[in-house]
Amino acid sequence: MNLGDTISLSVEAASTNKLFYQWQLNGNDIPGATDPTLTIARAGRENLGSYWVNIWDHRSWVWSDITRVELVSSGSPAPGDQPG
């Protein structure tokens, strides 16, 4: 990604039961990230790392594959991303 980009990650899962989702970044739950799609607007350095999602129903659970988000080009810093 480039600084300031929008990141959108999504997962598809099927079950006859209601599914629940919890996205993680580097092993930590992302607060409020409980939908099949995770969107981060104006991403910054704090959004770099490994993402995955835990998906479960009342009977079982599964982890998604890991997606790594890395900085492609430093370019111009996004507003608010400059050292303070």
Residue pairs with C-beta under 8 A, 6 or more apart in sequence:
1 7
1 43
1 47
1 48
1 69
1 70
1 71
1 72
2 71
2 72
2 73
2 75
3 43
3 44
3 45
3 71
3 74
3 75
3 76
3 77
3 78
3 81
4 42
4 43
4 44
4 78
4 79
4 81
5 42
5 43
6 39
6 40
6 41
6 42
6 43
7 38
7 39
7 40
7 43
7 47
7 69
8 37
8 38
8 39
8 40
9 23
9 37
9 38
9 39
9 51
9 53
9 67
10 36
10 37
10 38
11 21
11 36
11 37
11 53
11 55
11 64
12 36
13 19
13 36
13 55
13 62
15 57
17 57
17 58
17 59
18 57
18 58
19 36
19 55
19 56
19 57
20 34
20 55
20 56
20 57
21 33
21 34
21 35
21 36
21 53
21 54
21 55
22 29
22 30
22 33
22 34
22 53
22 54
23 29
23 30
23 33
23 34
23 38
23 51
23 52
23 53
24 30
24 51
24 52
24 53
24 54
25 47
25 49
25 50
25 51
26 49
26 50
27 50
30 38
36 53
38 51
38 53
40 47
42 78
43 69
44 78
44 80
44 81
45 71
45 81
47 69
48 69
48 70
48 71
49 68
49 69
50 66
50 67
50 68
50 69
51 66
51 67
51 68
51 69
52 63
52 64
52 65
52 66
52 67
53 63
53 64
54 61
54 62
54 63
54 64
55 61
55 62
55 63
55 64
56 62
